[in-house]
């Protein structure tokens, strides 16, 4: 598997997707810690403080 896709369109600021939240393709075994963050929705640094 070259990539895994996750829908982040409904996530709010501060939300995090973790390994356990991603659907794994059939036949794939996840060997990472399931609590590891994959993506976090944050305000871009340039917009902080505005």
N, C-alpha and C positions, 0 to 999 in steps of 0.2 A: 504494500500500500504506500503510495507516494504522498498522499494528503488525506486529511480528515477535515470535514467541513462542519461548522457549527453556526446556527442562526443566532445572531446577536441583535437583531432588529428590535426586539421587544425588551432588551435589557436596559436597566436604569443605571444612572451614574453610581459608581461604587460596587456594582454587581460583578461577580467573578464566576467564570466557568472553570470547573475543575475537571480533572481527568475522568472522575466518576460520572460527570454530567454529559459526556459525549457518547453517542451511540457508536459502538464498535462494529466494523464490518464483519460479516460472517467469516469465521476461520481465523480471526485475529485474536491474539492473546495479549492483554495489556500487562506489562511487567513493572510499570512505574507505580509509585505510591498513588493510590486513587485520590488523595487529597491535594495533589500538586496542582497549583493554578496553571491554566492554559492561557487565559485572557482575562483582563480586568478593564472595565469601562471607566475611563477617567476624563476629566476636563483637560484639554491640551494646556501645557505650561504657558503658552502665549496668552490664553484667555483667563488664567487664574489671576485674581485680584482686580478684574475689570468689573 
